[in-house]
Amino acid sequence: MRVAIIGAGAGGLSAAYDLTRAGHAVTVFEADPTPGGLGGGFREPDWEWSVEKYYRHWFTSDRDVLGLIRELGWEKNIVVRRPVTAIYYKEKFYAYDSIPSWLAFPGLPFPLRVWNLFIAGFFLKLNPFWKWMEAYAADDWMRRWFGNRIYDQVWKPLLVGKFGEENYRLINMAWFWARMHSRTPNLATYQGGMQAFFDQLAGRLGEMGVRLRYSTQVERMVAHPEGGCELQVPSGKERFDVCLATFSPHQLAAMASNLPADYLAKLRSLRHMGAVVMVFELSRRLSTQGVYWHNLPKDAGFPFLGLVEHTNFLPPEHFGGNHIVYCGDYLPLGHEYFSMTQEALQKRFLPALRRINPEFQPSWVKKSWLFKTEYAQPVPLIRHSRNIPSVRTPLPGLYFAGMSQVYPWDRGTNYAVRLGREAAKMILEDWK
Ligand SMILES: Cc1cc2nc3c(=O)[nH]c(=O)nc-3n(C[C@H](O)[C@H](O)[C@H](O)COP(=O)(O)OP(=O)(O)OC[C@H]3O[C@@H](n4cnc5c(N)ncnc54)[C@H](O)[C@@H]3O)c2cc1C
């Protein structure tokens, strides 16, 4: 069988691995010049490790991606650390990533700290049943069970930050449960940076016979009702028995417009947020407390949602002794940040770094990079499982496995690997 996979991100590469092992001829089309998708990175000449374009770590509970790495025999390259995640309260940052830190947080009176720990730490962490929760808005459920004070202080800023004022009241509780249930304070990455993992995986696929066609944008796909699928690429049309698309639902609707109307409507009805992330290379450490992940409430006036000091997770020696800081935000498409220049955004962002470290000077910035994506975070509404388009599309030669289908889990490399492998399994079952 001839299979085309569109996208060399974690999902596409994982699917390619299983389909090739099963003896099929796989071609991966990737618009970028390198593999990795949203998980990819870049490297300056004096850095030993690459830096991810969008801040990134795995959790030690990410069984699918870590399992794939083990399966490939590269386990020794998994690096595990426990950096500090903090929340903001009255111009200061407090660690908020362990039972003692939750109990010590001054933003809540003592009995509420215990109540917060009980609901979030025990109920959401230990309860395995999520389905019923998708009938509730996280905003209502959390206000009711945590109480106004805890919700407003700790959890609401996360929801507003991720989904914006226009969406946060509509997000269902199962999505929030999944975050609390699956995440660990220990974080993992790959020796050399995540790009090293994607390069190594793509290299292995090449050895196995996969054709990896970088810098090749698929412009249109036509799947035929009687089977088979045709791709339009810049060099012409190419025909395959099966195509697997791993990008956004809106993109699939635009590119495969001969899908039946109800499936197209489902694709188009899904909402998502974009992301804008600026990466700074600084000559000095920013957080004197050594915080890795700063959660910033929008109403405190920061021009971004999250500040991540990568070199408080990994040593600056990997990056020529410099300090890597990300400032990022999830935004609705059409937000002004998408059209602002790097210079204008840098001007907007830099003054806020003084709130992290009052000694910060713009002269600490050695270099900066700006990354923008329109498809960064699916928006899971009430009873969202009904809205998810199936991996098997109604056209027999066309499959779809993207970030919007990993629900109730929050999008992540781990779930892209899981979904890519599930899609490969379905293709193998259907084309025995
Ligand atoms: C700001 C941000 C932070 C994140 N942080 C984390 C994190 O800390 N940990 C984590 O595990 N995950 C994180 N994620 C999520 C993670 O990046 C995604 O879950 C993962 O990349 C999804 O993989 P994928 O293969 O499904 O899609 P993608 O990575 O999006 O890959 C799809 C690929 O398809 C290609 N493509 C699209 N259209 C075409 C076309 N027409 N022709 C050819 N190629 C095409 C794209 O170039 C891309 O390479 C983050 C995401 C964002 C945006």
Ligand as a Chemical Component Dictionary entry (heavy atoms), coordinates in Angstrom:
data_LIG
# 
_chem_comp.id                   LIG 
_chem_comp.type                 NON-POLYMER 
_chem_comp.pdbx_formal_charge   0 
_chem_comp.three_letter_code    LIG 
# 
loop_
_chem_comp_atom.comp_id 
_chem_comp_atom.atom_id 
_chem_comp_atom.alt_atom_id 
_chem_comp_atom.type_symbol 
_chem_comp_atom.charge 
_chem_comp_atom.model_Cartn_x 
_chem_comp_atom.model_Cartn_y 
_chem_comp_atom.model_Cartn_z 
_chem_comp_atom.pdbx_ordinal 
LIG C1  C1  C 0 2.949  27.529 22.444 1  
LIG C2  C2  C 0 2.894  26.023 22.481 2  
LIG C3  C3  C 0 3.478  25.351 23.551 3  
LIG C4  C4  C 0 3.423  23.967 23.612 4  
LIG N1  N1  N 0 4.039  23.337 24.655 5  
LIG C5  C5  C 0 4.087  21.994 24.667 6  
LIG C6  C6  C 0 4.831  21.322 25.683 7  
LIG O1  O1  O 0 5.424  21.945 26.577 8  
LIG N2  N2  N 0 4.866  19.966 25.656 9  
LIG C7  C7  C 0 4.224  19.241 24.690 10 
LIG O2  O2  O 0 4.320  18.006 24.691 11 
LIG N3  N3  N 0 3.496  19.852 23.726 12 
LIG C8  C8  C 0 3.419  21.203 23.693 13 
LIG N4  N4  N 0 2.703  21.834 22.715 14 
LIG C9  C9  C 0 1.847  21.027 21.821 15 
LIG C10 C10 C 0 2.611  20.324 20.730 16 
LIG O3  O3  O 0 3.397  21.242 20.012 17 
LIG C11 C11 C 0 1.608  19.651 19.795 18 
LIG O4  O4  O 0 0.747  18.841 20.545 19 
LIG C12 C12 C 0 2.318  18.776 18.755 20 
LIG O5  O5  O 0 3.262  19.546 18.052 21 
LIG C13 C13 C 0 1.270  18.204 17.811 22 
LIG O6  O6  O 0 1.933  17.416 16.863 23 
LIG P1  P1  P 0 1.239  17.128 15.464 24 
LIG O7  O7  O 0 2.130  16.226 14.724 25 
LIG O8  O8  O 0 -0.162 16.716 15.698 26 
LIG O9  O9  O 0 1.123  18.559 14.758 27 
LIG P2  P2  P 0 2.242  19.613 14.374 28 
LIG O10 O10 O 0 3.377  19.611 15.317 29 
LIG O11 O11 O 0 1.491  20.902 14.195 30 
LIG O12 O12 O 0 2.752  19.103 12.952 31 
LIG C14 C14 C 0 2.009  19.270 11.780 32 
LIG C15 C15 C 0 2.976  19.455 10.632 33 
LIG O13 O13 O 0 2.252  19.544 9.423  34 
LIG C16 C16 C 0 2.905  20.441 8.559  35 
LIG N5  N5  N 0 1.950  20.920 7.573  36 
LIG C17 C17 C 0 0.821  21.652 7.795  37 
LIG N6  N6  N 0 0.196  21.876 6.633  38 
LIG C18 C18 C 0 0.918  21.288 5.655  39 
LIG C19 C19 C 0 0.764  21.182 4.250  40 
LIG N7  N7  N 0 -0.262 21.726 3.623  41 
LIG N8  N8  N 0 1.705  20.509 3.550  42 
LIG C20 C20 C 0 2.762  19.938 4.177  43 
LIG N9  N9  N 0 2.961  20.023 5.521  44 
LIG C21 C21 C 0 2.043  20.674 6.248  45 
LIG C22 C22 C 0 3.379  21.536 9.514  46 
LIG O14 O14 O 0 4.438  22.294 8.940  47 
LIG C23 C23 C 0 3.805  20.726 10.721 48 
LIG O15 O15 O 0 5.178  20.386 10.660 49 
LIG C24 C24 C 0 2.756  23.227 22.601 50 
LIG C25 C25 C 0 2.177  23.898 21.530 51 
LIG C26 C26 C 0 2.252  25.279 21.465 52 
LIG C27 C27 C 0 1.655  25.986 20.293 53 
# 
loop_
_chem_comp_bond.comp_id 
_chem_comp_bond.atom_id_1 
_chem_comp_bond.atom_id_2 
_chem_comp_bond.value_order 
_chem_comp_bond.pdbx_ordinal 
LIG C1  C2  SING 1  
LIG C2  C3  SING 2  
LIG C2  C26 DOUB 3  
LIG C3  C4  DOUB 4  
LIG C4  N1  SING 5  
LIG C4  C24 SING 6  
LIG N1  C5  DOUB 7  
LIG C5  C6  SING 8  
LIG C5  C8  SING 9  
LIG C6  O1  DOUB 10 
LIG C6  N2  SING 11 
LIG N2  C7  SING 12 
LIG C7  O2  DOUB 13 
LIG C7  N3  SING 14 
LIG N3  C8  DOUB 15 
LIG C8  N4  SING 16 
LIG N4  C9  SING 17 
LIG N4  C24 SING 18 
LIG C9  C10 SING 19 
LIG C10 O3  SING 20 
LIG C10 C11 SING 21 
LIG C11 O4  SING 22 
LIG C11 C12 SING 23 
LIG C12 O5  SING 24 
LIG C12 C13 SING 25 
LIG C13 O6  SING 26 
LIG O6  P1  SING 27 
LIG P1  O7  DOUB 28 
LIG P1  O8  SING 29 
LIG P1  O9  SING 30 
LIG O9  P2  SING 31 
LIG P2  O10 DOUB 32 
LIG P2  O11 SING 33 
LIG P2  O12 SING 34 
LIG O12 C14 SING 35 
LIG C14 C15 SING 36 
LIG C15 O13 SING 37 
LIG C15 C23 SING 38 
LIG O13 C16 SING 39 
LIG C16 N5  SING 40 
LIG C16 C22 SING 41 
LIG N5  C17 SING 42 
LIG N5  C21 SING 43 
LIG C17 N6  DOUB 44 
LIG N6  C18 SING 45 
LIG C18 C19 SING 46 
LIG C18 C21 DOUB 47 
LIG C19 N7  SING 48 
LIG C19 N8  DOUB 49 
LIG N8  C20 SING 50 
LIG C20 N9  DOUB 51 
LIG N9  C21 SING 52 
LIG C22 O14 SING 53 
LIG C22 C23 SING 54 
LIG C23 O15 SING 55 
LIG C24 C25 DOUB 56 
LIG C25 C26 SING 57 
LIG C26 C27 SING 58 
# 
